Amino acid sequence: MRILLVEDDRMIGEAITMALRDAAYAVDWVRDGESALRAIGNQEHQAVLLDLGLPKLDGRVLLRKLRAAGSTLPVIIITARDALADRVDGLDLGADDYLVKPFAMDELLARLRAIIRRQGGQATPVLSNGLLQLNLSTREVQYGDAQVLLTAREFALLQALLLRPGAILSRAQLEERLYGWNEAVESNTIDFLIHGIRKKLGAEVIKNVRGAGWMVARQP
């Protein structure tokens, strides 16, 4: 999953970026509102972590612009503004969640997982196509009698496919979900990760659609 972090404080931004990458998220980090607006227009992200007190374009203004343009991109506000009126205002502007600094990274990750579950239409912390079950909290995957722990990259790839069972994702689309702006992508990385998942769970888990990409089949 690819996350846009909008945070002008260097220490906080570095800490969140590290925590997200350790949790298998791809992260793009910008430090002002105008850069965030450009990033959202030019790149696909699955969620935004948005500070409010930003240079060039205030976070509240940015959020208002997004929702006025019809964007449904999930947004979690991360801010030191803890007054009730600020929390109510942020949610009424269209934020999906509101987290007050300082916060525990585990709580931030849990709130991101909740957003991902909603995107996949799931009420539990497990993504499933009917046969394959991926636990978002533990990175464990179960398929039939097999239950294995995936690497961070394997988890991220399978998660991207399981969010839309039956949909074909191209190599470029998978790379966008697995890597941030400053991360180098080797040409055979996706093939290597898919091979690793198939070796653990079976060749039929991820299907190749020649010339188009890969998919996890939707089960009846």
C-alpha beads as a LAMMPS data file, in Angstrom:
LAMMPS data file: protein, C-alpha beads

220 atoms
219 bonds

1 atom types
1 bond types

-500.0 500.0 xlo xhi
-500.0 500.0 ylo yhi
-500.0 500.0 zlo zhi

Masses

1 110.0

Atoms # bond

1 1 1 0.000 0.000 0.000
2 1 1 1.281 3.440 -0.917
3 1 1 0.844 6.202 1.656
4 1 1 1.303 9.948 1.220
5 1 1 2.724 11.544 4.361
6 1 1 2.230 15.326 4.594
7 1 1 4.294 16.524 7.545
8 1 1 6.617 19.535 7.831
9 1 1 8.428 18.481 11.011
10 1 1 11.562 16.566 9.970
11 1 1 11.905 14.433 13.117
12 1 1 8.251 13.402 13.114
13 1 1 8.302 12.769 9.362
14 1 1 11.390 10.568 9.579
15 1 1 9.949 8.564 12.479
16 1 1 6.610 7.967 10.730
17 1 1 8.309 7.091 7.443
18 1 1 10.514 4.512 9.158
19 1 1 7.572 2.965 11.035
20 1 1 5.463 2.736 7.878
21 1 1 8.241 1.141 5.850
22 1 1 8.901 -1.374 8.617
23 1 1 5.191 -2.237 8.417
24 1 1 5.460 -2.906 4.641
25 1 1 3.988 0.379 3.397
26 1 1 5.462 2.394 0.546
27 1 1 5.780 6.034 1.655
28 1 1 5.970 9.324 -0.234
29 1 1 6.776 12.213 2.129
30 1 1 6.151 15.894 1.341
31 1 1 6.522 18.834 3.699
32 1 1 4.033 21.464 2.489
33 1 1 0.441 21.612 1.296
34 1 1 1.138 22.626 -2.296
35 1 1 3.526 19.696 -2.805
36 1 1 0.886 17.397 -1.324
37 1 1 -1.746 18.641 -3.746
38 1 1 0.593 18.004 -6.693
39 1 1 1.501 14.559 -5.391
40 1 1 -2.143 13.561 -5.076
41 1 1 -2.787 14.699 -8.634
42 1 1 0.228 12.916 -10.111
43 1 1 0.439 9.651 -8.169
44 1 1 -1.934 6.985 -6.888
45 1 1 -2.025 6.618 -3.117
46 1 1 -4.220 4.466 -0.911
47 1 1 -4.277 6.895 2.035
48 1 1 -2.976 10.284 3.205
49 1 1 -1.556 11.164 6.611
50 1 1 -2.153 14.897 6.850
51 1 1 -0.736 17.432 9.286
52 1 1 -2.767 20.635 9.578
53 1 1 -0.210 23.377 10.247
54 1 1 1.575 23.215 6.896
55 1 1 3.593 25.799 4.939
56 1 1 2.212 27.209 1.668
57 1 1 -1.191 25.559 1.970
58 1 1 -2.873 24.797 5.302
59 1 1 -3.979 21.200 5.849
60 1 1 -7.608 22.209 6.343
61 1 1 -7.603 24.060 3.025
62 1 1 -5.970 21.087 1.302
63 1 1 -8.592 18.707 2.670
64 1 1 -11.399 21.034 1.633
65 1 1 -9.996 21.203 -1.914
66 1 1 -9.755 17.421 -2.126
67 1 1 -13.342 16.831 -1.068
68 1 1 -14.666 19.683 -3.223
69 1 1 -13.016 18.006 -6.220
70 1 1 -14.831 14.771 -5.413
71 1 1 -11.808 12.855 -4.119
72 1 1 -12.614 9.901 -1.852
73 1 1 -8.966 9.282 -0.971
74 1 1 -8.858 8.248 2.712
75 1 1 -7.304 10.929 4.934
76 1 1 -6.113 10.608 8.522
77 1 1 -5.353 13.954 10.159
78 1 1 -2.257 13.850 12.384
79 1 1 -1.924 17.048 14.395
80 1 1 -1.151 18.587 17.775
81 1 1 -4.489 20.447 17.686
82 1 1 -6.425 18.570 20.351
83 1 1 -9.413 20.837 21.017
84 1 1 -12.824 19.275 20.522
85 1 1 -13.752 21.982 18.008
86 1 1 -10.654 21.146 15.914
87 1 1 -11.458 17.424 15.904
88 1 1 -15.064 18.029 14.929
89 1 1 -14.039 20.491 12.227
90 1 1 -11.469 18.102 10.733
91 1 1 -13.935 15.237 10.544
92 1 1 -16.677 17.471 9.143
93 1 1 -14.275 18.664 6.429
94 1 1 -14.023 15.077 5.228
95 1 1 -11.226 13.412 7.182
96 1 1 -11.717 9.694 7.789
97 1 1 -9.917 9.790 11.134
98 1 1 -8.210 12.244 13.491
99 1 1 -5.125 11.418 15.550
100 1 1 -3.599 13.834 18.058
101 1 1 0.184 14.144 18.485
102 1 1 2.036 12.689 20.235
103 1 1 0.654 9.268 19.388
104 1 1 1.933 5.699 19.500
105 1 1 2.995 4.320 16.123
106 1 1 1.060 1.133 16.856
107 1 1 -2.133 3.183 17.060
108 1 1 -1.398 4.939 13.768
109 1 1 -0.771 1.583 12.076
110 1 1 -3.993 0.168 13.524
111 1 1 -5.986 3.110 12.154
112 1 1 -4.389 2.619 8.734
113 1 1 -5.329 -1.057 8.815
114 1 1 -8.918 -0.071 9.632
115 1 1 -9.020 2.199 6.570
116 1 1 -7.598 -0.572 4.395
117 1 1 -10.245 -2.964 5.681
118 1 1 -12.979 -0.509 4.736
119 1 1 -11.480 -0.116 1.267
120 1 1 -11.655 -3.879 0.856
121 1 1 -15.192 -4.058 2.249
122 1 1 -14.030 -6.044 5.281
123 1 1 -15.176 -5.620 8.881
124 1 1 -12.467 -7.846 10.380
125 1 1 -8.653 -7.450 10.250
126 1 1 -8.506 -10.169 7.586
127 1 1 -8.645 -9.764 3.807
128 1 1 -10.070 -12.768 2.005
129 1 1 -11.245 -13.892 -1.414
130 1 1 -13.124 -16.831 0.089
131 1 1 -10.211 -19.274 0.195
132 1 1 -7.164 -17.152 0.921
133 1 1 -7.052 -15.230 4.211
134 1 1 -4.505 -12.495 4.938
135 1 1 -4.233 -11.150 8.481
136 1 1 -3.337 -7.449 8.278
137 1 1 -2.100 -7.330 11.860
138 1 1 0.261 -10.318 11.855
139 1 1 1.156 -10.654 8.118
140 1 1 0.112 -14.301 8.327
141 1 1 -1.690 -15.853 5.388
142 1 1 -3.788 -18.986 5.438
143 1 1 -4.653 -21.057 2.376
144 1 1 -6.256 -24.421 3.015
145 1 1 -4.164 -26.146 5.668
146 1 1 -1.139 -23.951 5.031
147 1 1 -0.495 -20.990 7.328
148 1 1 2.700 -19.036 6.721
149 1 1 4.334 -15.726 7.606
150 1 1 5.146 -13.514 4.625
151 1 1 8.024 -11.095 4.220
152 1 1 7.144 -7.393 4.249
153 1 1 7.225 -7.087 0.445
154 1 1 5.335 -10.354 -0.114
155 1 1 2.681 -9.158 2.316
156 1 1 2.366 -5.794 0.545
157 1 1 1.976 -7.433 -2.865
158 1 1 -0.617 -9.979 -1.744
159 1 1 -2.510 -7.280 0.131
160 1 1 -2.727 -5.158 -3.025
161 1 1 -4.193 -8.084 -4.960
162 1 1 -6.594 -9.145 -2.204
163 1 1 -8.081 -5.681 -1.885
164 1 1 -9.592 -6.232 -5.334
165 1 1 -10.098 -9.968 -5.919
166 1 1 -10.678 -10.666 -9.610
167 1 1 -9.022 -7.412 -10.728
168 1 1 -5.832 -7.592 -12.780
169 1 1 -2.957 -5.431 -11.586
170 1 1 -0.104 -4.721 -13.984
171 1 1 3.562 -4.742 -13.093
172 1 1 3.572 -0.937 -12.949
173 1 1 0.501 -0.850 -10.686
174 1 1 2.060 -3.334 -8.261
175 1 1 5.341 -1.436 -8.217
176 1 1 3.459 1.778 -7.415
177 1 1 1.895 0.117 -4.377
178 1 1 5.153 -1.382 -3.121
179 1 1 7.703 1.401 -3.596
180 1 1 7.952 5.077 -2.692
181 1 1 9.604 7.808 -4.761
182 1 1 13.147 7.285 -3.509
183 1 1 13.192 3.498 -3.524
184 1 1 14.925 1.711 -6.403
185 1 1 12.890 -0.984 -8.155
186 1 1 14.717 -3.819 -9.888
187 1 1 13.162 -5.104 -13.089
188 1 1 12.434 -8.605 -11.768
189 1 1 11.282 -7.680 -8.247
190 1 1 7.582 -8.426 -8.818
191 1 1 8.368 -11.804 -10.418
192 1 1 10.646 -12.673 -7.493
193 1 1 7.976 -11.802 -4.901
194 1 1 5.240 -13.719 -6.700
195 1 1 7.547 -16.728 -6.995
196 1 1 8.150 -16.547 -3.226
197 1 1 4.432 -16.421 -2.418
198 1 1 3.658 -19.305 -4.778
199 1 1 6.450 -21.375 -3.273
200 1 1 4.917 -20.931 0.179
201 1 1 1.245 -21.348 -0.750
202 1 1 1.000 -23.004 -4.158
203 1 1 1.215 -21.911 -7.781
204 1 1 -2.555 -21.425 -8.111
205 1 1 -2.757 -18.676 -5.450
206 1 1 -1.745 -15.856 -7.822
207 1 1 -2.801 -16.165 -11.448
208 1 1 -0.859 -14.661 -14.331
209 1 1 -2.878 -13.040 -17.112
210 1 1 -0.515 -13.015 -20.061
211 1 1 0.328 -9.543 -21.269
212 1 1 -1.780 -7.861 -18.576
213 1 1 -0.544 -8.697 -15.081
214 1 1 -1.579 -10.762 -12.078
215 1 1 -4.694 -11.378 -10.033
216 1 1 -6.143 -13.270 -7.099
217 1 1 -9.325 -14.953 -8.275
218 1 1 -12.640 -13.994 -6.696
219 1 1 -14.275 -17.058 -5.176
220 1 1 -18.038 -17.659 -5.327

Bonds

1 1 1 2
2 1 2 3
3 1 3 4
4 1 4 5
5 1 5 6
6 1 6 7
7 1 7 8
8 1 8 9
9 1 9 10
10 1 10 11
11 1 11 12
12 1 12 13
13 1 13 14
14 1 14 15
15 1 15 16
16 1 16 17
17 1 17 18
18 1 18 19
19 1 19 20
20 1 20 21
21 1 21 22
22 1 22 23
23 1 23 24
24 1 24 25
25 1 25 26
26 1 26 27
27 1 27 28
28 1 28 29
29 1 29 30
30 1 30 31
31 1 31 32
32 1 32 33
33 1 33 34
34 1 34 35
35 1 35 36
36 1 36 37
37 1 37 38
38 1 38 39
39 1 39 40
40 1 40 41
41 1 41 42
42 1 42 43
43 1 43 44
44 1 44 45
45 1 45 46
46 1 46 47
47 1 47 48
48 1 48 49
49 1 49 50
50 1 50 51
51 1 51 52
52 1 52 53
53 1 53 54
54 1 54 55
55 1 55 56
56 1 56 57
57 1 57 58
58 1 58 59
59 1 59 60
60 1 60 61
61 1 61 62
62 1 62 63
63 1 63 64
64 1 64 65
65 1 65 66
66 1 66 67
67 1 67 68
68 1 68 69
69 1 69 70
70 1 70 71
71 1 71 72
72 1 72 73
73 1 73 74
74 1 74 75
75 1 75 76
76 1 76 77
77 1 77 78
78 1 78 79
79 1 79 80
80 1 80 81
81 1 81 82
82 1 82 83
83 1 83 84
84 1 84 85
85 1 85 86
86 1 86 87
87 1 87 88
88 1 88 89
89 1 89 90
90 1 90 91
91 1 91 92
92 1 92 93
93 1 93 94
94 1 94 95
95 1 95 96
96 1 96 97
97 1 97 98
98 1 98 99
99 1 99 100
100 1 100 101
101 1 101 102
102 1 102 103
103 1 103 104
104 1 104 105
105 1 105 106
106 1 106 107
107 1 107 108
108 1 108 109
109 1 109 110
110 1 110 111
111 1 111 112
112 1 112 113
113 1 113 114
114 1 114 115
115 1 115 116
116 1 116 117
117 1 117 118
118 1 118 119
119 1 119 120
120 1 120 121
121 1 121 122
122 1 122 123
123 1 123 124
124 1 124 125
125 1 125 126
126 1 126 127
127 1 127 128
128 1 128 129
129 1 129 130
130 1 130 131
131 1 131 132
132 1 132 133
133 1 133 134
134 1 134 135
135 1 135 136
136 1 136 137
137 1 137 138
138 1 138 139
139 1 139 140
140 1 140 141
141 1 141 142
142 1 142 143
143 1 143 144
144 1 144 145
145 1 145 146
146 1 146 147
147 1 147 148
148 1 148 149
149 1 149 150
150 1 150 151
151 1 151 152
152 1 152 153
153 1 153 154
154 1 154 155
155 1 155 156
156 1 156 157
157 1 157 158
158 1 158 159
159 1 159 160
160 1 160 161
161 1 161 162
162 1 162 163
163 1 163 164
164 1 164 165
165 1 165 166
166 1 166 167
167 1 167 168
168 1 168 169
169 1 169 170
170 1 170 171
171 1 171 172
172 1 172 173
173 1 173 174
174 1 174 175
175 1 175 176
176 1 176 177
177 1 177 178
178 1 178 179
179 1 179 180
180 1 180 181
181 1 181 182
182 1 182 183
183 1 183 184
184 1 184 185
185 1 185 186
186 1 186 187
187 1 187 188
188 1 188 189
189 1 189 190
190 1 190 191
191 1 191 192
192 1 192 193
193 1 193 194
194 1 194 195
195 1 195 196
196 1 196 197
197 1 197 198
198 1 198 199
199 1 199 200
200 1 200 201
201 1 201 202
202 1 202 203
203 1 203 204
204 1 204 205
205 1 205 206
206 1 206 207
207 1 207 208
208 1 208 209
209 1 209 210
210 1 210 211
211 1 211 212
212 1 212 213
213 1 213 214
214 1 214 215
215 1 215 216
216 1 216 217
217 1 217 218
218 1 218 219
219 1 219 220
